[in-house]
Amino acid sequence: AQSVTQLDSQVPVFEEAPVELRCNYSSSVSVYLFWYVQYPNQGLQLLLKYLSGSTLVKGINGFEAEFNKSQTSFHLRKPSVHISDTAEYFCAVSDLNDYKLSFGAGTTVTVRA
Amino acid sequence: DGGITQSPKYLFRKEGQNVTLSCEQNLNHDAMYWYRQDPGQGLRLIYYSQIVNDFQKGDIAEGYSVSREKKESFPLTVTSAQKNPTAFYLCASKADRGLTGELFFGEGSRLTVL
């Protein structure tokens, strides 16, 4: 079974500054990787996913993530954040041995003017 | 519009009572899931169903029960055996049982036990 670690629980950032959210996973087999976003009092929605191919994945709202197999990481980045990016972000992993998706504990991003 | 509807949005119950949370989807998805969300713990899988009339326990199934009699419906019952039921509950669905598809989530039900 895999586990997912999001290294930062809270990330405060100023508007128009860049942000990086870190995610590491542990799995002995090939994995599929996802980032989801949750706005206050709502469900989650998919930002982007890595299945195979290019290690740099682009998602919605200007987000991108890079898969690094040797470091077992899938960090999420945005070059310039907006107030509307204030939300909780979840990294998730599934592997070929398991039909379940494992989620990290989440990173709360707060964007200030 | 297609989507997932959870009800009620907020629910209060007394200790010792069972409560059922509703989840309905009109996306024609095969797979459905129930997650529990607690602050600082992310989402933990309670039960999932990949096809009608079949479901499997997730990581924290104790004190919960589900049914999947119809493709579009996957209700969750929180029983009195659940020791710490106060939480935010999220229902999700996926088009198929594969590993690569996107999960679509409802807006959640917040259960508070008094």
Contacts between the chains, C-beta under 8 A, distances in Angstrom:
chain1	res1	chain2	res2	distance
A	4	B	42	7.8
A	6	B	42	7.9
A	9	B	40	6.7
A	32	B	99	5.5
A	32	B	100	5.7
A	36	B	103	7.6
A	41	B	107	7.4
A	41	B	108	7.3
A	42	B	107	5.4
A	42	B	108	7.2
A	43	B	4	7.5
A	43	B	90	5.7
A	43	B	92	7.5
A	43	B	105	3.1
A	43	B	106	5.2
A	43	B	107	5.1
A	43	B	108	5.7
A	44	B	43	7.8
A	44	B	90	7.2
A	44	B	92	7.8
A	44	B	103	7.3
A	44	B	105	4.7
A	45	B	105	6.9
A	46	B	102	4.6
A	46	B	103	7.2
A	49	B	100	7.5
A	49	B	102	7.2
A	51	B	100	5.2
A	90	B	42	6.2
A	90	B	43	6.9
A	94	B	99	4.8
A	95	B	99	7.9
A	96	B	99	7.0
A	99	B	48	7.6
A	99	B	50	7.2
A	99	B	97	6.6
A	99	B	99	6.8
A	100	B	45	5.7
A	100	B	48	7.2
A	100	B	58	6.7
A	100	B	59	7.7
A	101	B	45	7.6
A	101	B	103	6.8
A	103	B	35	7.8
A	103	B	42	4.3
A	103	B	43	4.2
A	103	B	44	7.7
A	104	B	42	5.5
A	105	B	40	5.8
A	105	B	41	5.8
A	105	B	42	4.3
A	106	B	40	7.6
A	106	B	42	5.2
